[in-house]
Amino acid sequence: MLTRAAAEKALPSLLGMAVDYRPGWDGHDARRKIGVITEATLAGNKIVVSGYLYARDFPEATEAIQAHAPHALGMSYELADARVEDMRAEIWKLTRVTFTGAAILLREKAAYRATSFRMTKETPARSRAVA
């Protein structure tokens, strides 16, 4: 479990972070960077990120996203430098983290199944995700 305080402190590590995908939409692939995160905030107990997709460079991925989002797609993140409050606890409470990766993937493949992803209509390449 990521604490609010840890998430809040780690938000700056999301800014400028590349967003990747895998063709099967089932995980991370650091070699397939299709966008960038430009904003990150907390809304209640959710991390909300916004950014841009490289739609012209990855038209097939953009078309697939438009076909699947917001019903089936979500996002996932990777962490480093995590501090756990009590390693013996049944559920680990993370008190410090650094975000090191972000991916668009099928919601069913994400660690947090309630995550969502959508592209806004105002600017086709702009996107917003909630984890």
N, C-alpha and C positions, 0 to 999 in steps of 0.2 A: 504494500500500500504506500503510495506516494503522498507524503504529508503536504498540506497546503503551503506551509512555510518553505519546505524544500522546493516545491514547484515554483513558488514565487521567486525565490533566489536564483533558480536555474533558467527562468524565462529568457534572460539575455543570451544564453547559449543557443537558443533557437533562431535568433535573428540572423539572417543571411545564410541559414542552413539550406543545403540542397535537399530536394525531395526526390526520392527514387521510386521505382516500381519494378516488378518482374512481369514478363508477358502473361503468366498465369494468374497474376494479381494475388499471389499467395505468400509474399514475403518481401524482404529487402534485397536490393541489388545495387550496391554503391556505384557500379559502372553504368547504370541507366538513370542518370539524373535528368528529370523532366521538369523541374521547377525550383522555386526558391521561396522560403518563408521570409516575409517582410514585416509581419506583425505577430505578436504573441501576447495574450492576456489571459487572466483567469476570470471566469464567469461562474460564480458559485463554486462548485467542486469540479468544474470542467476547464481544461486548457483549450483555448480557442486560438487557432492560427489562421492567418491569411497570407496570401502571396500570389505568385504568378506561375503559370505553366508555360513551358516553351512549346506552345501549340504549333508553331510553324516548323520547328525542328522535329517534333514527334506527332505528326497528324494522326497516325494510327492509334496512338495511346490516347490522344485527346478525344477521338471519335469513340473509343471504347469507354472512356470515362463518361462522356455525355450519354451513352447508351445505358450505363449501369448506375450512375450516381443519381439521386442520393439514396436509392433503395438498397443497393447491395454493397457500396463501397464505404470504406472508413479509412482511418490512418493508424499507423503504429509508430512508436519511437524507440530508439535505442538509447541506453544510458551507460555512463562510465562514472568512475569516482563515487560510487554509491556508498553511503554510510547507513548501516542498519542499526536501529536502536537496540534490539536484542536478537542475536543470531539464533538463540534457542526457541524463540517464539514460533508458534505455528504459522502465523502470518507475519512476514517481515514488514516492519514499518521503516520506510526510507526517510531519513532525516536530512540527507544531502545527496544531490545528484548533479550530473552535467549531462545535458542532452547531446548525443553524438550522431544521431541519424533520424531520418523521418521517411516514411514510405506511405504511398497510397496502395491499399490492398483491399481484398474482400473483407467485409466486416466480420464474417465468420472465421477468418484466419487471424484476426487481430487479437491481441491479448485482452483488450478492453472491447467487448462486443457491442457496447452502446455507442462506440465512436461513429461519426458520420463524416461525409465529405460531399461537397457540392460546388459547382461552378456557378457564379452569378451571371445573369444575363446582360448586365450593363456593359461589362467588358469581358468578352469570351475567354480571355486567358486568365482572368482573376478567379481565385478559388478561396474557399473557406472550409476549414475542418474543425471538428469538435472532438476532443478525446476525453 
